[in-house]
Amino acid sequence: MGERKKMKNRYRRFSFLSDIHGIKSSIGEMKGLGHPKQPPLNKNYTSREDDPVLNEEWFVDTIKENLVNHPDNIMEYPYYGERIFEEPLVGFVRGDDSLLTEYKKIIGPHHFTPFEIMKWQAEKNNVPAPDAEDLSVVSFVMPLTRKTKNDNAGRDDWVSERWAQTRLLGELFSQKFVREMVTYLMKRGILAIAPDVTPMFNKKRYPVVGWASPWSHRHMAYAAGLGSFGMHDLFITDKGCAHRTASFVVNLKLNPNRERQDDIHANCLHYQGIECLKCAERCPIDAITAEDAHDKERCMKRVEASTKYCNKNYHIFIYGCGICATGTPCEFGIPKPLQKEGP
């Protein structure tokens, strides 16, 4: 059953004090604190005959199989045993892809390149930093379950309980999963790092872009060809926009397996000139409009306010919303009018 016990046996009335998982997750996300130590690089690893070849196929198959069947990919009480995420989408982008350098301008100078974050890992292990051309980013998108999406689609005020659990447990699971992948690679003598589980990661307000982090999983997913952005700023993939994204950097040359769209809004009906605005209609505080798209500051205030609601009603220390991600044409996939016809 994994590391967690049934919450039914420890249901919390005062989660703002007792939900250690939620409190640690929030501190880690905002301040980059409380994460386990980075796994050491095994510099003396000797390859064996039964070692798998760590190519693109291995990463796709390993991530898909291990994620879906992972014992910690489960909800807590009252949904204990339900899966948090369905089968993921997996993509790759080379470390020297020019777009990743352009993110310094597009997102902001605070955003790491794969080389910068790997340099930190290399220095910690007293080895030379690999060149950008020898690095790859492995990106994956973890779709939420239909039950979770349907629950949130039925709300027009505050986040549903399944969605709130996914926001907390999904983040904890995502971080654990990438740590496991990184640990395996480091044990085999291959430098790897998950940027969002290091002291280098924090989320704060930046002068131009507002709330942001120094490593954007969604932008890595875009670079890897896994989808494009909507007017709600969510990432629309073949499996919709109700998901979580994750990524890590590895000292291997992996070839991209998907074609990146030139238009960053290619999968959004509104930006493609087709009447929609369903996400704007869904937003309970009008933080999405045709004129101004997504107001991140207004949205963030609502999300922050949801912490009190989740504490009172669900007894977990977390914040979230996601109402604009459900009950929309992009909830389960690319909207039909924008889907490409098969060969």
VMD Tcl script that draws the C-alpha trace (Angstrom):
set ca {
  {0.00 0.00 0.00}
  {3.02 2.30 -0.15}
  {4.20 4.59 2.64}
  {0.88 6.20 3.48}
  {-1.73 4.74 5.82}
  {-5.44 5.13 5.49}
  {-6.35 8.66 6.43}
  {-9.51 7.27 8.02}
  {-7.33 6.33 10.98}
  {-5.81 9.77 11.31}
  {-8.39 12.16 9.96}
  {-7.39 15.71 10.92}
  {-9.62 18.35 12.39}
  {-6.82 20.91 12.60}
  {-4.88 20.26 9.43}
  {-3.29 23.71 9.49}
  {-1.33 22.33 12.47}
  {-1.31 18.56 11.99}
  {-1.05 17.98 8.24}
  {2.71 17.64 8.15}
  {2.68 16.40 4.53}
  {0.78 19.47 3.35}
  {2.80 21.95 5.38}
  {6.12 20.50 4.20}
  {4.92 20.48 0.59}
  {3.90 24.13 0.76}
  {7.19 25.18 2.35}
  {9.14 23.17 -0.21}
  {7.26 24.72 -3.13}
  {7.53 28.29 -1.89}
  {10.95 28.24 -0.23}
  {12.84 25.25 -1.61}
  {13.19 23.82 1.91}
  {12.55 20.43 3.49}
  {13.43 18.21 0.52}
  {15.50 15.04 1.06}
  {19.19 15.27 0.27}
  {20.22 14.75 -3.32}
  {21.36 11.19 -4.09}
  {25.15 10.95 -4.52}
  {26.66 10.13 -7.88}
  {28.16 6.64 -8.00}
  {31.44 7.46 -9.72}
  {32.65 3.87 -9.53}
  {29.73 2.17 -11.24}
  {30.73 -0.69 -13.53}
  {28.27 -1.64 -16.24}
  {26.82 -5.15 -16.29}
  {25.54 -7.34 -19.11}
  {21.95 -7.17 -17.86}
  {21.88 -3.36 -17.64}
  {19.07 -1.91 -19.75}
  {19.97 0.47 -22.53}
  {18.87 3.90 -21.31}
  {17.43 5.19 -24.56}
  {14.19 7.00 -25.40}
  {12.15 3.79 -25.43}
  {13.42 2.81 -21.98}
  {12.42 6.15 -20.47}
  {8.96 6.10 -22.05}
  {8.22 2.52 -21.01}
  {9.72 2.86 -17.52}
  {7.90 6.09 -16.67}
  {4.56 4.84 -17.99}
  {4.68 1.47 -16.27}
  {6.19 2.59 -12.96}
  {3.98 5.64 -12.60}
  {0.66 3.93 -13.24}
  {1.47 0.97 -10.98}
  {3.32 2.87 -8.25}
  {1.98 2.06 -4.74}
  {1.90 5.76 -3.85}
  {-0.15 6.77 -6.89}
  {-3.30 6.53 -4.74}
  {-5.75 8.82 -3.00}
  {-6.33 8.97 0.75}
  {-9.54 8.70 2.78}
  {-12.38 8.82 1.76}
  {-11.13 7.74 -1.70}
  {-8.41 5.41 -0.48}
  {-7.07 3.16 -3.23}
  {-8.28 5.30 -6.15}
  {-5.55 6.20 -8.59}
  {-4.32 9.81 -8.62}
  {-2.93 9.81 -12.16}
  {-3.58 7.85 -15.34}
  {-0.96 6.79 -17.91}
  {1.36 9.72 -18.68}
  {2.60 11.32 -21.87}
  {6.42 11.38 -22.14}
  {8.63 13.60 -24.26}
  {12.23 14.80 -24.56}
  {14.07 18.01 -25.38}
  {17.80 18.37 -25.89}
  {19.70 20.46 -23.37}
  {21.11 22.74 -26.06}
  {17.71 23.46 -27.67}
  {17.72 27.21 -28.34}
  {14.19 27.58 -26.92}
  {15.46 26.69 -23.45}
  {17.86 29.63 -23.62}
  {15.10 31.87 -24.97}
  {13.10 31.07 -21.83}
  {15.49 33.47 -20.10}
  {13.70 36.21 -22.05}
  {10.25 34.67 -22.41}
  {9.82 33.62 -18.77}
  {12.55 35.70 -17.14}
  {16.27 35.67 -16.31}
  {15.49 33.71 -13.15}
  {14.56 30.59 -15.13}
  {17.24 27.89 -15.13}
  {18.62 26.33 -18.26}
  {19.34 22.58 -18.03}
  {23.05 23.41 -17.98}
  {22.70 25.79 -15.02}
  {20.79 23.37 -12.81}
  {23.03 20.43 -13.79}
  {26.13 22.51 -13.05}
  {24.88 22.81 -9.47}
  {24.49 19.03 -9.25}
  {27.91 18.42 -10.80}
  {29.62 20.75 -8.34}
  {27.94 18.98 -5.42}
  {29.44 15.72 -6.66}
  {32.85 17.18 -7.52}
  {32.70 16.31 -11.20}
  {32.94 18.56 -14.28}
  {29.66 20.06 -15.46}
  {28.48 18.40 -18.70}
  {28.05 20.57 -21.78}
  {24.49 21.56 -22.67}
  {24.64 19.42 -25.83}
  {25.19 16.33 -23.65}
  {22.05 16.93 -21.58}
  {18.38 16.17 -22.10}
  {15.19 17.09 -20.29}
  {12.73 14.27 -19.74}
  {9.22 15.71 -19.47}
  {6.00 13.92 -18.64}
  {2.34 14.86 -18.25}
  {0.22 12.98 -15.68}
  {-3.52 13.16 -16.47}
  {-5.98 13.26 -13.58}
  {-8.64 10.55 -13.38}
  {-12.09 10.97 -14.86}
  {-13.63 10.88 -11.37}
  {-11.45 13.78 -10.24}
  {-12.23 15.79 -13.38}
  {-15.96 15.11 -13.08}
  {-15.97 16.15 -9.41}
  {-14.36 19.48 -10.20}
  {-16.54 20.00 -13.28}
  {-19.52 19.85 -10.93}
  {-18.21 22.75 -8.85}
  {-18.65 26.45 -9.57}
  {-17.25 27.89 -6.36}
  {-14.40 26.07 -4.62}
  {-12.17 23.14 -5.45}
  {-13.63 19.62 -5.06}
  {-12.18 17.19 -2.51}
  {-10.72 14.79 -5.06}
  {-9.04 17.70 -6.84}
  {-7.69 19.07 -3.54}
  {-6.25 15.68 -2.65}
  {-4.68 15.44 -6.08}
  {-3.17 18.89 -5.64}
  {-1.43 17.75 -2.45}
  {-0.85 14.02 -2.89}
  {-0.14 14.38 -6.60}
  {2.60 16.90 -5.90}
  {4.13 14.70 -3.20}
  {3.94 11.66 -5.45}
  {5.36 13.52 -8.44}
  {8.35 14.68 -6.42}
  {8.93 11.21 -5.02}
  {8.66 9.61 -8.44}
  {11.24 11.88 -10.06}
  {13.54 11.43 -7.06}
  {13.33 7.68 -7.62}
  {14.19 8.11 -11.30}
  {17.08 10.45 -10.47}
  {18.36 8.12 -7.74}
  {18.39 5.16 -10.13}
  {20.35 7.14 -12.71}
  {22.83 8.52 -10.17}
  {23.45 5.00 -8.83}
  {24.36 3.99 -12.38}
  {26.88 6.82 -12.55}
  {24.75 9.11 -14.70}
  {24.28 12.69 -13.51}
  {20.61 13.60 -13.16}
  {18.57 16.15 -11.26}
  {14.95 17.11 -10.61}
  {15.08 20.93 -10.22}
  {11.91 21.30 -8.14}
  {13.18 19.07 -5.32}
  {16.36 21.05 -4.69}
  {17.12 24.10 -2.50}
  {17.46 26.03 -5.77}
  {13.70 25.90 -6.32}
  {11.24 28.44 -4.94}
  {8.12 30.20 -6.09}
  {7.77 33.96 -5.69}
  {6.72 37.19 -7.39}
  {9.08 38.41 -10.07}
  {9.04 42.04 -11.39}
  {7.60 41.36 -14.86}
  {5.94 37.94 -14.87}
  {4.46 37.97 -11.35}
  {4.15 34.60 -9.59}
  {6.64 32.17 -11.12}
  {9.27 29.56 -10.32}
  {12.83 29.10 -11.63}
  {11.86 25.89 -13.43}
  {8.58 25.55 -15.32}
  {7.47 21.97 -15.96}
  {4.80 23.21 -18.36}
  {7.30 25.11 -20.48}
  {9.55 22.06 -20.57}
  {6.53 20.03 -21.70}
  {5.92 22.57 -24.48}
  {9.57 22.40 -25.52}
  {9.26 18.60 -25.63}
  {6.25 18.80 -27.98}
  {3.65 17.55 -25.51}
  {1.11 20.32 -26.12}
  {0.47 24.07 -26.06}
  {-1.03 26.72 -23.80}
  {-4.61 27.97 -23.45}
  {-5.94 31.39 -22.53}
  {-6.30 30.07 -18.97}
  {-2.50 29.51 -18.98}
  {-3.06 25.77 -18.57}
  {-1.23 23.32 -20.79}
  {-3.47 21.56 -23.33}
  {-2.28 18.10 -24.37}
  {-3.64 15.05 -26.20}
  {-5.12 14.09 -22.82}
  {-6.45 17.53 -21.96}
  {-5.43 20.25 -19.54}
  {-6.46 18.62 -16.24}
  {-3.12 17.12 -15.25}
  {0.16 17.74 -13.50}
  {3.50 18.01 -15.25}
  {6.97 16.93 -14.13}
  {10.48 16.87 -15.56}
  {14.10 16.15 -14.79}
  {17.47 16.66 -16.45}
  {19.81 13.81 -17.32}
  {23.33 13.62 -18.71}
  {22.29 11.61 -21.77}
  {21.61 12.54 -25.38}
  {17.95 11.69 -25.94}
  {16.23 12.55 -29.20}
  {12.91 14.41 -29.24}
  {10.02 12.01 -29.91}
  {7.32 14.59 -30.66}
  {7.01 17.54 -33.01}
  {6.79 20.88 -31.19}
  {4.06 23.24 -32.34}
  {5.23 26.66 -33.47}
  {2.10 28.36 -32.15}
  {2.16 28.30 -28.34}
  {-1.67 28.48 -28.41}
  {-2.23 25.91 -31.15}
  {-4.62 23.82 -29.02}
  {-6.76 26.71 -27.69}
  {-10.07 27.37 -29.47}
  {-10.18 31.04 -28.49}
  {-6.70 31.83 -29.81}
  {-7.47 29.94 -33.00}
  {-10.44 32.20 -33.69}
  {-13.14 29.72 -32.68}
  {-15.81 30.85 -30.25}
  {-15.35 29.30 -26.82}
  {-14.48 31.23 -23.59}
  {-15.72 28.26 -21.55}
  {-12.78 28.60 -19.16}
  {-13.69 32.25 -18.61}
  {-17.29 31.27 -17.91}
  {-16.11 28.64 -15.45}
  {-13.84 30.95 -13.44}
  {-15.67 31.87 -10.19}
  {-13.93 35.25 -9.87}
  {-13.70 36.42 -13.50}
  {-9.92 36.11 -13.56}
  {-10.08 35.05 -17.23}
  {-11.44 37.44 -19.85}
  {-11.33 37.74 -23.63}
  {-9.59 41.11 -23.29}
  {-6.89 40.27 -20.74}
  {-6.74 36.44 -20.82}
  {-5.52 35.13 -17.45}
  {-5.01 37.55 -14.55}
  {-2.40 35.62 -12.53}
  {-2.49 37.92 -9.51}
  {-6.26 37.79 -9.19}
  {-6.16 34.01 -9.69}
  {-3.42 33.53 -7.09}
  {-5.38 35.41 -4.43}
  {-8.32 33.08 -4.96}
  {-6.08 30.04 -4.83}
  {-4.47 31.24 -1.61}
  {-7.93 31.80 -0.09}
  {-8.87 28.20 -0.84}
  {-6.46 26.99 1.86}
  {-8.99 27.92 4.52}
  {-11.78 26.15 2.61}
  {-9.72 22.95 2.18}
  {-8.77 22.98 5.86}
  {-12.34 23.41 7.02}
  {-14.08 21.05 4.60}
  {-11.48 18.44 3.64}
  {-9.08 18.57 6.60}
  {-5.97 18.87 4.46}
  {-3.47 21.71 4.30}
  {-3.51 22.60 0.63}
  {-4.74 25.20 -1.81}
  {-6.14 24.77 -5.30}
  {-8.90 25.53 -7.77}
  {-8.75 24.03 -11.28}
  {-12.36 24.91 -12.01}
  {-11.34 26.44 -15.35}
  {-9.58 23.16 -16.24}
  {-12.80 21.15 -16.09}
  {-16.15 21.41 -17.83}
  {-14.39 22.83 -20.89}
  {-13.69 21.56 -24.44}
  {-10.01 21.07 -23.54}
  {-10.64 19.09 -20.34}
  {-10.05 15.62 -21.79}
  {-8.01 16.38 -24.91}
  {-7.36 18.80 -27.74}
  {-10.74 20.31 -28.73}
  {-12.22 18.42 -31.67}
  {-12.17 21.34 -34.15}
  {-8.38 21.55 -33.66}
  {-7.54 17.86 -33.82}
  {-5.44 16.83 -36.77}
  {-6.82 14.11 -38.99}
  {-4.85 10.90 -39.05}
  {-2.90 9.74 -42.11}
}
mol new
graphics top color blue
foreach p $ca { graphics top sphere $p radius 0.5 }
foreach p [lrange $ca 0 end-1] q [lrange $ca 1 end] { graphics top cylinder $p $q radius 0.2 }
display resetview
